[in-house]
Structures are given as C-alpha cells and as structure tokens.
C-alpha cells in the first residue's frame, strides 16, 4: 500500500513538472532598447553633473578659505585661531553633508525614474507569459545553467516597446 502511494505521488509530481513551461529573456537587452530608459539615464547624468559642479564649487571655497587661514594663522590670537578653525570645520562638514545628501538624492531619483520602466518590463513579461501559457520566465543573466526553454526576449521587446511608447505619449 505504501509503495502504491509513493508511485502515485511520483506520477503526479512528474506530470505536473512536465506541464511546467519555462521561458527566458535577456533583461539587459530589453533595458538597452527602451527610449524611456535612455531618457532616464540622461536625466540621472544631468543630475549627477549638477551635483558634482556644486560640490566642486563648495570645495574650491573651502580650499580658498583654508589657504587664507594658513597665511594668517600665525597672526591670529589663540581665541581667533580657535574660531577660524571651527569655521573651517563647519565648512568641511557642510561639504561632506551636501555630498551625502546628493548621493542619497541620486539614489532616490534613480529609483523614481526606473520604477515605471521596471513595471513596464514586468507587464510585458506577464502579457507574453499569459499568451504562451508559461509558468516561469527567468532572466538569462541570473541563470547559472540552461538547456532549452523558450526565448521570449523578442516577443517581450515588442510588448515592451508598445507599452513604452504609450507611456511616453501620455507624459
């Protein structure tokens, strides 16, 4: 009796596995072809460039203040020396704080720009998976080994370009 139960369980698991259909996509190829992704990269690069310019200006101001401090250091009384050192310390802290703010802002902006893009990729994959009756679609770059499966990249790309065009049009 026990052997019959094991055999039935084995047959059920094999038949359900045989019905599982797996597809795969190249997510990098999908991302690289999207106009909205190219726009997002440009916006991020512009944001990063503006931030770098701001930090460079702040750094130049700090360096200029430090040079002046070094030139006048021996002329300062102990009280003025301490005040100028504290002033320089605050400038340096402001510079470091602003750098951290810009890095955090860049990360948040990156997520804000990429979330709709990733949502469209997911939607396109769902459309193709439903159409082809696939149980799984995996990313080729995250797969250690694959032999077989259905390459859905081209079909997902068609759906994705359609969704992307709609999103750009609706902006």
PyMOL commands that place a pseudoatom at each C-alpha (Angstrom):
pseudoatom trace, name=CA, resn=UNK, resi=1, chain=A, elem=C, hetatm=0, pos=[0.000, 0.000, 0.000]
pseudoatom trace, name=CA, resn=UNK, resi=2, chain=A, elem=C, hetatm=0, pos=[2.820, 2.353, 0.895]
pseudoatom trace, name=CA, resn=UNK, resi=3, chain=A, elem=C, hetatm=0, pos=[4.534, 1.664, -2.445]
pseudoatom trace, name=CA, resn=UNK, resi=4, chain=A, elem=C, hetatm=0, pos=[1.334, 2.485, -4.319]
pseudoatom trace, name=CA, resn=UNK, resi=5, chain=A, elem=C, hetatm=0, pos=[1.087, 5.875, -2.551]
pseudoatom trace, name=CA, resn=UNK, resi=6, chain=A, elem=C, hetatm=0, pos=[4.711, 6.650, -3.393]
pseudoatom trace, name=CA, resn=UNK, resi=7, chain=A, elem=C, hetatm=0, pos=[4.141, 5.662, -7.019]
pseudoatom trace, name=CA, resn=UNK, resi=8, chain=A, elem=C, hetatm=0, pos=[1.020, 7.837, -7.281]
pseudoatom trace, name=CA, resn=UNK, resi=9, chain=A, elem=C, hetatm=0, pos=[2.847, 10.792, -5.711]
pseudoatom trace, name=CA, resn=UNK, resi=10, chain=A, elem=C, hetatm=0, pos=[5.743, 10.321, -8.131]
pseudoatom trace, name=CA, resn=UNK, resi=11, chain=A, elem=C, hetatm=0, pos=[3.433, 10.163, -11.160]
pseudoatom trace, name=CA, resn=UNK, resi=12, chain=A, elem=C, hetatm=0, pos=[1.578, 13.306, -10.087]
pseudoatom trace, name=CA, resn=UNK, resi=13, chain=A, elem=C, hetatm=0, pos=[4.789, 15.266, -9.495]
pseudoatom trace, name=CA, resn=UNK, resi=14, chain=A, elem=C, hetatm=0, pos=[6.308, 14.138, -12.816]
pseudoatom trace, name=CA, resn=UNK, resi=15, chain=A, elem=C, hetatm=0, pos=[3.160, 15.020, -14.766]
pseudoatom trace, name=CA, resn=UNK, resi=16, chain=A, elem=C, hetatm=0, pos=[2.901, 18.451, -13.117]
pseudoatom trace, name=CA, resn=UNK, resi=17, chain=A, elem=C, hetatm=0, pos=[6.585, 19.109, -13.841]
pseudoatom trace, name=CA, resn=UNK, resi=18, chain=A, elem=C, hetatm=0, pos=[6.136, 18.052, -17.444]
pseudoatom trace, name=CA, resn=UNK, resi=19, chain=A, elem=C, hetatm=0, pos=[3.380, 20.664, -17.795]
pseudoatom trace, name=CA, resn=UNK, resi=20, chain=A, elem=C, hetatm=0, pos=[5.625, 23.428, -16.477]
pseudoatom trace, name=CA, resn=UNK, resi=21, chain=A, elem=C, hetatm=0, pos=[6.814, 25.616, -19.306]
pseudoatom trace, name=CA, resn=UNK, resi=22, chain=A, elem=C, hetatm=0, pos=[9.773, 27.900, -18.813]
pseudoatom trace, name=CA, resn=UNK, resi=23, chain=A, elem=C, hetatm=0, pos=[10.796, 30.894, -20.864]
pseudoatom trace, name=CA, resn=UNK, resi=24, chain=A, elem=C, hetatm=0, pos=[13.713, 33.277, -20.593]
pseudoatom trace, name=CA, resn=UNK, resi=25, chain=A, elem=C, hetatm=0, pos=[14.533, 36.856, -21.505]
pseudoatom trace, name=CA, resn=UNK, resi=26, chain=A, elem=C, hetatm=0, pos=[17.640, 38.974, -21.743]
pseudoatom trace, name=CA, resn=UNK, resi=27, chain=A, elem=C, hetatm=0, pos=[16.716, 41.828, -19.402]
pseudoatom trace, name=CA, resn=UNK, resi=28, chain=A, elem=C, hetatm=0, pos=[19.747, 43.930, -20.332]
pseudoatom trace, name=CA, resn=UNK, resi=29, chain=A, elem=C, hetatm=0, pos=[18.777, 43.801, -23.993]
pseudoatom trace, name=CA, resn=UNK, resi=30, chain=A, elem=C, hetatm=0, pos=[15.255, 44.878, -23.033]
pseudoatom trace, name=CA, resn=UNK, resi=31, chain=A, elem=C, hetatm=0, pos=[16.541, 47.814, -20.994]
pseudoatom trace, name=CA, resn=UNK, resi=32, chain=A, elem=C, hetatm=0, pos=[19.024, 48.918, -23.648]
pseudoatom trace, name=CA, resn=UNK, resi=33, chain=A, elem=C, hetatm=0, pos=[16.354, 49.307, -26.336]
pseudoatom trace, name=CA, resn=UNK, resi=34, chain=A, elem=C, hetatm=0, pos=[13.931, 51.447, -24.334]
pseudoatom trace, name=CA, resn=UNK, resi=35, chain=A, elem=C, hetatm=0, pos=[13.749, 55.147, -25.156]
pseudoatom trace, name=CA, resn=UNK, resi=36, chain=A, elem=C, hetatm=0, pos=[12.432, 55.882, -21.655]
pseudoatom trace, name=CA, resn=UNK, resi=37, chain=A, elem=C, hetatm=0, pos=[15.494, 54.155, -20.172]
pseudoatom trace, name=CA, resn=UNK, resi=38, chain=A, elem=C, hetatm=0, pos=[17.804, 56.290, -22.325]
pseudoatom trace, name=CA, resn=UNK, resi=39, chain=A, elem=C, hetatm=0, pos=[15.938, 59.406, -21.156]
pseudoatom trace, name=CA, resn=UNK, resi=40, chain=A, elem=C, hetatm=0, pos=[16.194, 58.285, -17.526]
pseudoatom trace, name=CA, resn=UNK, resi=41, chain=A, elem=C, hetatm=0, pos=[19.953, 57.732, -17.857]
pseudoatom trace, name=CA, resn=UNK, resi=42, chain=A, elem=C, hetatm=0, pos=[20.358, 61.207, -19.352]
pseudoatom trace, name=CA, resn=UNK, resi=43, chain=A, elem=C, hetatm=0, pos=[18.319, 62.776, -16.549]
pseudoatom trace, name=CA, resn=UNK, resi=44, chain=A, elem=C, hetatm=0, pos=[20.405, 60.943, -13.951]
pseudoatom trace, name=CA, resn=UNK, resi=45, chain=A, elem=C, hetatm=0, pos=[23.635, 62.008, -15.641]
pseudoatom trace, name=CA, resn=UNK, resi=46, chain=A, elem=C, hetatm=0, pos=[22.457, 65.646, -15.701]
pseudoatom trace, name=CA, resn=UNK, resi=47, chain=A, elem=C, hetatm=0, pos=[21.535, 65.471, -12.007]
pseudoatom trace, name=CA, resn=UNK, resi=48, chain=A, elem=C, hetatm=0, pos=[24.911, 63.923, -11.186]
pseudoatom trace, name=CA, resn=UNK, resi=49, chain=A, elem=C, hetatm=0, pos=[26.783, 66.566, -13.219]
pseudoatom trace, name=CA, resn=UNK, resi=50, chain=A, elem=C, hetatm=0, pos=[24.972, 69.428, -11.470]
pseudoatom trace, name=CA, resn=UNK, resi=51, chain=A, elem=C, hetatm=0, pos=[25.749, 67.882, -8.099]
pseudoatom trace, name=CA, resn=UNK, resi=52, chain=A, elem=C, hetatm=0, pos=[29.417, 67.451, -8.976]
pseudoatom trace, name=CA, resn=UNK, resi=53, chain=A, elem=C, hetatm=0, pos=[29.642, 71.091, -10.068]
pseudoatom trace, name=CA, resn=UNK, resi=54, chain=A, elem=C, hetatm=0, pos=[28.067, 72.206, -6.813]
pseudoatom trace, name=CA, resn=UNK, resi=55, chain=A, elem=C, hetatm=0, pos=[30.473, 70.086, -4.770]
pseudoatom trace, name=CA, resn=UNK, resi=56, chain=A, elem=C, hetatm=0, pos=[33.462, 71.373, -6.758]
pseudoatom trace, name=CA, resn=UNK, resi=57, chain=A, elem=C, hetatm=0, pos=[32.415, 74.970, -6.069]
pseudoatom trace, name=CA, resn=UNK, resi=58, chain=A, elem=C, hetatm=0, pos=[31.981, 74.228, -2.378]
pseudoatom trace, name=CA, resn=UNK, resi=59, chain=A, elem=C, hetatm=0, pos=[35.367, 72.500, -2.322]
pseudoatom trace, name=CA, resn=UNK, resi=60, chain=A, elem=C, hetatm=0, pos=[37.063, 75.472, -4.046]
pseudoatom trace, name=CA, resn=UNK, resi=61, chain=A, elem=C, hetatm=0, pos=[35.539, 77.829, -1.475]
pseudoatom trace, name=CA, resn=UNK, resi=62, chain=A, elem=C, hetatm=0, pos=[36.780, 75.578, 1.332]
pseudoatom trace, name=CA, resn=UNK, resi=63, chain=A, elem=C, hetatm=0, pos=[40.279, 75.356, -0.155]
pseudoatom trace, name=CA, resn=UNK, resi=64, chain=A, elem=C, hetatm=0, pos=[40.431, 79.145, -0.619]
pseudoatom trace, name=CA, resn=UNK, resi=65, chain=A, elem=C, hetatm=0, pos=[39.357, 79.685, 2.992]
pseudoatom trace, name=CA, resn=UNK, resi=66, chain=A, elem=C, hetatm=0, pos=[41.960, 77.160, 4.144]
pseudoatom trace, name=CA, resn=UNK, resi=67, chain=A, elem=C, hetatm=0, pos=[44.739, 78.908, 2.194]
pseudoatom trace, name=CA, resn=UNK, resi=68, chain=A, elem=C, hetatm=0, pos=[43.774, 82.236, 3.731]
pseudoatom trace, name=CA, resn=UNK, resi=69, chain=A, elem=C, hetatm=0, pos=[43.691, 80.590, 7.147]
pseudoatom trace, name=CA, resn=UNK, resi=70, chain=A, elem=C, hetatm=0, pos=[47.207, 79.172, 6.652]
pseudoatom trace, name=CA, resn=UNK, resi=71, chain=A, elem=C, hetatm=0, pos=[48.532, 82.559, 5.552]
pseudoatom trace, name=CA, resn=UNK, resi=72, chain=A, elem=C, hetatm=0, pos=[47.083, 84.371, 8.571]
pseudoatom trace, name=CA, resn=UNK, resi=73, chain=A, elem=C, hetatm=0, pos=[47.383, 81.574, 11.129]
pseudoatom trace, name=CA, resn=UNK, resi=74, chain=A, elem=C, hetatm=0, pos=[50.469, 82.945, 12.871]
pseudoatom trace, name=CA, resn=UNK, resi=75, chain=A, elem=C, hetatm=0, pos=[48.867, 86.408, 13.166]
pseudoatom trace, name=CA, resn=UNK, resi=76, chain=A, elem=C, hetatm=0, pos=[45.750, 85.149, 14.992]
pseudoatom trace, name=CA, resn=UNK, resi=77, chain=A, elem=C, hetatm=0, pos=[45.368, 85.281, 18.732]
pseudoatom trace, name=CA, resn=UNK, resi=78, chain=A, elem=C, hetatm=0, pos=[44.501, 81.943, 20.364]
pseudoatom trace, name=CA, resn=UNK, resi=79, chain=A, elem=C, hetatm=0, pos=[40.805, 82.901, 20.512]
pseudoatom trace, name=CA, resn=UNK, resi=80, chain=A, elem=C, hetatm=0, pos=[40.666, 83.966, 16.835]
pseudoatom trace, name=CA, resn=UNK, resi=81, chain=A, elem=C, hetatm=0, pos=[42.657, 80.887, 15.832]
pseudoatom trace, name=CA, resn=UNK, resi=82, chain=A, elem=C, hetatm=0, pos=[40.116, 78.626, 17.519]
pseudoatom trace, name=CA, resn=UNK, resi=83, chain=A, elem=C, hetatm=0, pos=[37.210, 80.497, 15.909]
pseudoatom trace, name=CA, resn=UNK, resi=84, chain=A, elem=C, hetatm=0, pos=[38.736, 80.235, 12.434]
pseudoatom trace, name=CA, resn=UNK, resi=85, chain=A, elem=C, hetatm=0, pos=[39.469, 76.529, 12.920]
pseudoatom trace, name=CA, resn=UNK, resi=86, chain=A, elem=C, hetatm=0, pos=[35.858, 75.950, 13.940]
pseudoatom trace, name=CA, resn=UNK, resi=87, chain=A, elem=C, hetatm=0, pos=[34.690, 77.962, 10.917]
pseudoatom trace, name=CA, resn=UNK, resi=88, chain=A, elem=C, hetatm=0, pos=[36.798, 75.765, 8.622]
pseudoatom trace, name=CA, resn=UNK, resi=89, chain=A, elem=C, hetatm=0, pos=[35.492, 72.652, 10.368]
pseudoatom trace, name=CA, resn=UNK, resi=90, chain=A, elem=C, hetatm=0, pos=[31.900, 73.746, 9.730]
pseudoatom trace, name=CA, resn=UNK, resi=91, chain=A, elem=C, hetatm=0, pos=[32.661, 74.397, 6.049]
pseudoatom trace, name=CA, resn=UNK, resi=92, chain=A, elem=C, hetatm=0, pos=[34.168, 70.930, 5.747]
pseudoatom trace, name=CA, resn=UNK, resi=93, chain=A, elem=C, hetatm=0, pos=[31.162, 69.365, 7.490]
pseudoatom trace, name=CA, resn=UNK, resi=94, chain=A, elem=C, hetatm=0, pos=[28.789, 71.255, 5.166]
pseudoatom trace, name=CA, resn=UNK, resi=95, chain=A, elem=C, hetatm=0, pos=[30.705, 69.923, 2.180]
pseudoatom trace, name=CA, resn=UNK, resi=96, chain=A, elem=C, hetatm=0, pos=[30.558, 66.328, 3.439]
pseudoatom trace, name=CA, resn=UNK, resi=97, chain=A, elem=C, hetatm=0, pos=[26.895, 66.669, 4.414]
pseudoatom trace, name=CA, resn=UNK, resi=98, chain=A, elem=C, hetatm=0, pos=[25.963, 68.044, 1.000]
pseudoatom trace, name=CA, resn=UNK, resi=99, chain=A, elem=C, hetatm=0, pos=[27.843, 65.215, -0.696]
pseudoatom trace, name=CA, resn=UNK, resi=100, chain=A, elem=C, hetatm=0, pos=[25.839, 62.663, 1.311]
pseudoatom trace, name=CA, resn=UNK, resi=101, chain=A, elem=C, hetatm=0, pos=[22.584, 64.490, 0.508]
pseudoatom trace, name=CA, resn=UNK, resi=102, chain=A, elem=C, hetatm=0, pos=[23.377, 64.450, -3.208]
pseudoatom trace, name=CA, resn=UNK, resi=103, chain=A, elem=C, hetatm=0, pos=[24.282, 60.743, -3.152]
pseudoatom trace, name=CA, resn=UNK, resi=104, chain=A, elem=C, hetatm=0, pos=[21.042, 59.916, -1.349]
pseudoatom trace, name=CA, resn=UNK, resi=105, chain=A, elem=C, hetatm=0, pos=[19.077, 62.160, -3.719]
pseudoatom trace, name=CA, resn=UNK, resi=106, chain=A, elem=C, hetatm=0, pos=[20.663, 60.444, -6.718]
pseudoatom trace, name=CA, resn=UNK, resi=107, chain=A, elem=C, hetatm=0, pos=[19.681, 57.048, -5.369]
pseudoatom trace, name=CA, resn=UNK, resi=108, chain=A, elem=C, hetatm=0, pos=[16.081, 58.168, -4.754]
pseudoatom trace, name=CA, resn=UNK, resi=109, chain=A, elem=C, hetatm=0, pos=[15.868, 59.845, -8.164]
pseudoatom trace, name=CA, resn=UNK, resi=110, chain=A, elem=C, hetatm=0, pos=[17.257, 56.705, -9.807]
pseudoatom trace, name=CA, resn=UNK, resi=111, chain=A, elem=C, hetatm=0, pos=[14.571, 54.584, -8.146]
pseudoatom trace, name=CA, resn=UNK, resi=112, chain=A, elem=C, hetatm=0, pos=[11.875, 57.111, -9.108]
pseudoatom trace, name=CA, resn=UNK, resi=113, chain=A, elem=C, hetatm=0, pos=[12.904, 57.091, -12.769]
pseudoatom trace, name=CA, resn=UNK, resi=114, chain=A, elem=C, hetatm=0, pos=[13.443, 53.330, -13.037]
pseudoatom trace, name=CA, resn=UNK, resi=115, chain=A, elem=C, hetatm=0, pos=[10.344, 52.077, -11.209]
pseudoatom trace, name=CA, resn=UNK, resi=116, chain=A, elem=C, hetatm=0, pos=[7.917, 52.781, -14.088]
pseudoatom trace, name=CA, resn=UNK, resi=117, chain=A, elem=C, hetatm=0, pos=[10.381, 51.240, -16.537]
pseudoatom trace, name=CA, resn=UNK, resi=118, chain=A, elem=C, hetatm=0, pos=[10.702, 48.074, -14.467]
pseudoatom trace, name=CA, resn=UNK, resi=119, chain=A, elem=C, hetatm=0, pos=[6.906, 47.979, -14.061]
pseudoatom trace, name=CA, resn=UNK, resi=120, chain=A, elem=C, hetatm=0, pos=[6.507, 48.096, -17.855]
pseudoatom trace, name=CA, resn=UNK, resi=121, chain=A, elem=C, hetatm=0, pos=[9.029, 45.268, -18.259]
pseudoatom trace, name=CA, resn=UNK, resi=122, chain=A, elem=C, hetatm=0, pos=[7.107, 43.181, -15.739]
pseudoatom trace, name=CA, resn=UNK, resi=123, chain=A, elem=C, hetatm=0, pos=[3.820, 43.931, -17.508]
pseudoatom trace, name=CA, resn=UNK, resi=124, chain=A, elem=C, hetatm=0, pos=[5.261, 42.978, -20.926]
pseudoatom trace, name=CA, resn=UNK, resi=125, chain=A, elem=C, hetatm=0, pos=[6.627, 39.725, -19.479]
pseudoatom trace, name=CA, resn=UNK, resi=126, chain=A, elem=C, hetatm=0, pos=[3.235, 38.928, -17.938]
pseudoatom trace, name=CA, resn=UNK, resi=127, chain=A, elem=C, hetatm=0, pos=[1.491, 39.527, -21.281]
pseudoatom trace, name=CA, resn=UNK, resi=128, chain=A, elem=C, hetatm=0, pos=[3.857, 37.183, -23.124]
pseudoatom trace, name=CA, resn=UNK, resi=129, chain=A, elem=C, hetatm=0, pos=[3.767, 34.568, -20.345]
pseudoatom trace, name=CA, resn=UNK, resi=130, chain=A, elem=C, hetatm=0, pos=[-0.036, 34.526, -20.432]
pseudoatom trace, name=CA, resn=UNK, resi=131, chain=A, elem=C, hetatm=0, pos=[-0.101, 34.369, -24.229]
pseudoatom trace, name=CA, resn=UNK, resi=132, chain=A, elem=C, hetatm=0, pos=[2.389, 31.463, -24.351]
pseudoatom trace, name=CA, resn=UNK, resi=133, chain=A, elem=C, hetatm=0, pos=[0.984, 29.822, -21.202]
pseudoatom trace, name=CA, resn=UNK, resi=134, chain=A, elem=C, hetatm=0, pos=[4.389, 29.845, -19.490]
pseudoatom trace, name=CA, resn=UNK, resi=135, chain=A, elem=C, hetatm=0, pos=[4.728, 29.099, -15.788]
pseudoatom trace, name=CA, resn=UNK, resi=136, chain=A, elem=C, hetatm=0, pos=[8.063, 30.895, -15.434]
pseudoatom trace, name=CA, resn=UNK, resi=137, chain=A, elem=C, hetatm=0, pos=[10.083, 33.462, -17.331]
pseudoatom trace, name=CA, resn=UNK, resi=138, chain=A, elem=C, hetatm=0, pos=[13.583, 33.878, -15.956]
pseudoatom trace, name=CA, resn=UNK, resi=139, chain=A, elem=C, hetatm=0, pos=[16.318, 36.367, -16.676]
pseudoatom trace, name=CA, resn=UNK, resi=140, chain=A, elem=C, hetatm=0, pos=[19.208, 34.865, -18.629]
pseudoatom trace, name=CA, resn=UNK, resi=141, chain=A, elem=C, hetatm=0, pos=[21.758, 36.884, -16.673]
pseudoatom trace, name=CA, resn=UNK, resi=142, chain=A, elem=C, hetatm=0, pos=[20.608, 35.330, -13.387]
pseudoatom trace, name=CA, resn=UNK, resi=143, chain=A, elem=C, hetatm=0, pos=[20.708, 31.760, -14.669]
pseudoatom trace, name=CA, resn=UNK, resi=144, chain=A, elem=C, hetatm=0, pos=[23.733, 29.596, -13.999]
pseudoatom trace, name=CA, resn=UNK, resi=145, chain=A, elem=C, hetatm=0, pos=[22.788, 26.898, -16.484]
pseudoatom trace, name=CA, resn=UNK, resi=146, chain=A, elem=C, hetatm=0, pos=[20.035, 26.490, -19.007]
pseudoatom trace, name=CA, resn=UNK, resi=147, chain=A, elem=C, hetatm=0, pos=[19.380, 23.965, -21.674]
pseudoatom trace, name=CA, resn=UNK, resi=148, chain=A, elem=C, hetatm=0, pos=[16.222, 24.660, -23.525]
pseudoatom trace, name=CA, resn=UNK, resi=149, chain=A, elem=C, hetatm=0, pos=[13.324, 26.826, -22.549]
pseudoatom trace, name=CA, resn=UNK, resi=150, chain=A, elem=C, hetatm=0, pos=[11.659, 29.379, -24.763]
pseudoatom trace, name=CA, resn=UNK, resi=151, chain=A, elem=C, hetatm=0, pos=[13.485, 32.597, -25.593]
pseudoatom trace, name=CA, resn=UNK, resi=152, chain=A, elem=C, hetatm=0, pos=[10.824, 35.269, -25.143]
pseudoatom trace, name=CA, resn=UNK, resi=153, chain=A, elem=C, hetatm=0, pos=[13.075, 38.299, -25.480]
pseudoatom trace, name=CA, resn=UNK, resi=154, chain=A, elem=C, hetatm=0, pos=[11.840, 39.340, -28.935]
pseudoatom trace, name=CA, resn=UNK, resi=155, chain=A, elem=C, hetatm=0, pos=[8.155, 38.993, -28.043]
pseudoatom trace, name=CA, resn=UNK, resi=156, chain=A, elem=C, hetatm=0, pos=[8.598, 40.760, -24.718]
pseudoatom trace, name=CA, resn=UNK, resi=157, chain=A, elem=C, hetatm=0, pos=[10.509, 43.502, -26.530]
pseudoatom trace, name=CA, resn=UNK, resi=158, chain=A, elem=C, hetatm=0, pos=[7.578, 44.084, -28.902]
pseudoatom trace, name=CA, resn=UNK, resi=159, chain=A, elem=C, hetatm=0, pos=[5.135, 44.390, -25.984]
pseudoatom trace, name=CA, resn=UNK, resi=160, chain=A, elem=C, hetatm=0, pos=[7.591, 46.489, -24.026]
pseudoatom trace, name=CA, resn=UNK, resi=161, chain=A, elem=C, hetatm=0, pos=[8.190, 48.938, -26.881]
pseudoatom trace, name=CA, resn=UNK, resi=162, chain=A, elem=C, hetatm=0, pos=[4.422, 49.290, -27.268]
pseudoatom trace, name=CA, resn=UNK, resi=163, chain=A, elem=C, hetatm=0, pos=[3.973, 49.971, -23.524]
pseudoatom trace, name=CA, resn=UNK, resi=164, chain=A, elem=C, hetatm=0, pos=[6.939, 52.338, -23.514]
pseudoatom trace, name=CA, resn=UNK, resi=165, chain=A, elem=C, hetatm=0, pos=[5.593, 54.313, -26.480]
pseudoatom trace, name=CA, resn=UNK, resi=166, chain=A, elem=C, hetatm=0, pos=[2.225, 54.646, -24.725]
pseudoatom trace, name=CA, resn=UNK, resi=167, chain=A, elem=C, hetatm=0, pos=[3.906, 55.843, -21.525]
pseudoatom trace, name=CA, resn=UNK, resi=168, chain=A, elem=C, hetatm=0, pos=[5.990, 58.432, -23.373]
pseudoatom trace, name=CA, resn=UNK, resi=169, chain=A, elem=C, hetatm=0, pos=[2.929, 59.616, -25.315]
pseudoatom trace, name=CA, resn=UNK, resi=170, chain=A, elem=C, hetatm=0, pos=[0.945, 60.023, -22.077]
pseudoatom trace, name=CA, resn=UNK, resi=171, chain=A, elem=C, hetatm=0, pos=[3.609, 62.176, -20.404]
for i in range(1, 171): cmd.bond("trace and resi %d" % i, "trace and resi %d" % (i + 1))
show_as sticks, trace
zoom trace
